[in-house]
Amino acid sequence: MKPELIFSFLLVVRNEEAYIENLLDSILNQNFPADKYEIIVVDGDSTDRTPEIIEETNQHHPGRIRVLSNPRKTLPTGWNIGIQHSSGRYVIRVDGHSQIPENFLSRTFETAQKVPEASCVGGVVKTVGNGFWGEVNAHVYSHPFGVGNSKFRTAKNDWEGYVDTVPYAAYKREVFEEVGYFDEQLKRNEDLEMHARVRKNGGSFFLSTRVQSTYYVRNTLSSFLKKSFGDGKWTMMASKRGGGVLRWRHLIPFGVVITSLVLGITSFFSTIALGTLLTLGSLYFALLFASSWGMLKMKGPKHFFSCMLSFFLLHFSRGIGSAASFLSPDYWRNDRAYEERYGKKVTNVAR
């Protein structure tokens, strides 16, 4: 009799030639029984060497990797294809820009056994960057001034507890049966919308610092800005479709941009507005200075001033992206299909 699969390990990728080989090697070499987990790679029509690298790895490990195609190329579509073809008790999704240690599965399993009532368990992410801007952006993505109260990026030591979301998560299979799959109308941040559906119906997310992984941040300023803008836009889009998505950390960049715009305009006509703008601007600059100070001590003035710039661009690009969502026809669309698909499904979520 074929042994029961504990985990279905899903990897949805497109043009990840820089990371895919090491990631697959780390997945294949877990200190967890190989016959207890399956590996499913869903490729979104990659145009670089990603398919070739996957095939070469598959030849060295016959029968270990299943490769599926994602012609629509978007992440939620890829996750849904993988989920529908998986058979594990838990479904794990990991980003192509990541790396995991050999104890990732074993510690995830220990955590899941510890809190069987949790719908989903996960761990913390260490952010790493290569090159000058990679190092700067990694600091920004690891600091509360950049990511707010995001526990999976800021939790230290032996912290464990319930949170509003976890990355690289292990989902109980029943979760998808009860609340549905990822919303394929979203091009990004589909996990925020789906997790909101889980929380609305009593589901829970448990995070343990014993479960660790590494995320490789964008290594250029342009790609960093593009991602930040998209995160801001699609977080608002996800909230509009699902509701219950937003946390205060998501709204702060939007609030900063709107407040700056309003005060900037009214300061031409009001000394009170001008004084408020200067006061808030000075406070913001002080926070930029304090949050970047660590880079000055570790790397020197060039990294320090670049870090201040990166914080600023992160906040304002996310804020502008959030505002831009209101200009999208998709934001204002009355989507009855969403209500019909998900509105009636979110009941009796597996806990």
QUIBEL-V628813 format. One record per backbone hydrogen bond with DSSP energy under -0.5 kcal/mol. CO is the residue of the C=O (numbers start at 0). NH is the residue of the N-H. E is the energy in kcal/mol with one decimal. If there is no record, write none. Layout:
CO:NH:E
CO:NH:E
This chain:
4:88:-1.7
5:89:-2.5
6:8:-0.5
6:37:-2.0
7:9:-0.8
7:91:-2.9
8:39:-2.9
9:93:-1.9
10:12:-0.6
10:41:-2.7
11:95:-0.5
12:43:-2.7
15:18:-1.6
15:19:-2.7
18:22:-2.1
19:23:-2.6
20:24:-2.3
21:25:-2.2
22:26:-2.0
23:27:-2.6
24:28:-1.5
26:29:-0.7
29:31:-1.0
32:35:-2.0
33:36:-0.9
35:5:-2.4
35:6:-1.9
37:8:-3.2
37:39:-0.5
38:65:-2.5
39:10:-2.3
39:41:-0.5
40:42:-0.6
40:67:-3.1
41:12:-2.4
42:44:-1.0
42:69:-2.7
48:52:-2.6
49:53:-2.4
50:54:-2.4
51:55:-2.4
52:56:-2.3
53:57:-2.4
54:58:-2.0
55:59:-1.3
56:60:-1.1
60:63:-2.0
63:38:-0.9
65:40:-3.2
65:67:-0.5
67:42:-2.6
69:72:-1.6
73:77:-1.9
74:78:-2.8
75:79:-2.3
76:80:-2.2
77:81:-2.3
78:82:-2.9
79:83:-2.4
80:84:-1.0
81:84:-0.5
82:85:-1.4
88:172:-1.8
89:7:-2.3
89:91:-0.5
90:170:-3.0
91:9:-3.6
93:11:-0.6
94:97:-0.8
96:215:-3.3
98:213:-3.1
100:103:-1.5
101:30:-2.7
102:106:-2.5
103:107:-1.9
104:108:-2.6
105:109:-2.2
106:110:-2.2
107:111:-2.4
108:112:-2.3
109:113:-1.6
110:114:-1.7
112:115:-0.6
114:117:-1.9
118:171:-2.3
119:205:-2.5
120:169:-2.7
121:207:-2.0
122:166:-0.6
123:212:-1.4
124:126:-0.6
125:214:-2.8
127:216:-2.3
129:133:-0.6
130:134:-2.3
131:135:-2.0
132:136:-2.9
133:137:-2.0
134:138:-1.6
135:139:-1.8
136:140:-2.2
137:141:-0.6
138:141:-0.8
138:142:-0.5
139:142:-0.8
142:145:-1.8
142:146:-2.2
143:147:-2.4
146:149:-0.9
148:150:-1.2
149:152:-1.9
149:153:-1.3
150:154:-2.8
151:124:-3.2
155:158:-0.8
158:208:-2.2
160:206:-2.9
162:204:-0.7
166:122:-0.6
168:92:-1.4
168:170:-0.7
169:120:-1.7
170:90:-2.5
171:174:-1.4
171:175:-0.6
172:175:-0.7
172:176:-1.2
173:177:-1.9
174:178:-2.8
175:179:-1.3
177:346:-0.6
181:183:-0.6
182:185:-1.4
186:74:-0.5
188:191:-0.6
188:192:-1.2
189:193:-2.1
190:194:-2.8
191:195:-1.7
192:196:-1.5
193:197:-1.7
194:198:-2.6
195:199:-2.3
196:200:-0.8
197:200:-0.8
197:202:-2.5
198:201:-1.8
200:348:-0.7
203:118:-1.3
203:119:-1.3
204:162:-2.4
205:121:-2.1
206:160:-2.1
207:123:-0.5
207:210:-1.3
209:211:-0.7
210:123:-2.1
211:100:-0.7
212:125:-2.9
213:98:-2.2
214:127:-3.0
214:216:-0.8
219:223:-1.9
220:224:-2.4
221:225:-2.3
222:226:-2.2
223:227:-2.2
224:228:-2.7
225:229:-2.3
226:230:-2.7
227:231:-2.2
228:232:-2.3
229:233:-2.8
230:234:-1.7
231:235:-1.4
232:236:-1.8
233:237:-2.3
234:238:-2.0
235:239:-2.2
236:240:-1.9
237:241:-2.6
237:242:-0.5
238:242:-1.9
246:249:-1.6
246:250:-1.2
247:251:-1.6
250:254:-2.8
251:255:-2.7
252:256:-2.3
253:257:-2.4
254:258:-2.6
255:259:-2.4
256:260:-2.3
257:261:-2.7
258:262:-2.8
259:263:-2.3
260:264:-2.0
261:265:-2.7
262:266:-1.7
264:267:-1.3
265:268:-1.6
265:269:-1.5
269:273:-1.9
270:274:-2.7
271:275:-2.6
272:276:-2.6
273:277:-2.4
274:278:-2.3
275:279:-2.8
276:280:-2.5
277:281:-2.2
278:282:-2.2
279:283:-2.6
280:284:-2.4
281:285:-2.2
282:286:-2.0
283:287:-2.5
284:288:-2.6
285:289:-2.6
286:290:-2.6
287:291:-1.4
288:292:-0.7
289:292:-0.6
291:294:-1.1
291:295:-1.1
292:296:-1.7
293:297:-2.0
294:298:-3.1
294:299:-1.3
295:299:-0.5
299:303:-1.9
300:304:-2.7
301:305:-1.8
302:306:-2.3
303:307:-1.8
304:308:-1.9
305:309:-2.5
306:310:-2.5
307:311:-2.1
308:312:-2.8
309:313:-2.6
310:314:-2.5
311:315:-2.6
312:316:-2.5
313:317:-1.9
314:318:-2.2
315:319:-2.7
316:320:-2.3
317:321:-2.4
318:322:-2.2
319:323:-2.6
320:324:-1.1
322:325:-1.2
323:326:-1.6
324:327:-1.3
327:330:-1.1
327:331:-0.9
328:332:-0.8
332:334:-1.2
333:335:-1.3
334:338:-1.3
335:339:-2.7
336:340:-2.2
337:341:-3.2
337:342:-0.8
338:342:-1.2
338:343:-0.6
341:345:-1.3
344:346:-2.8
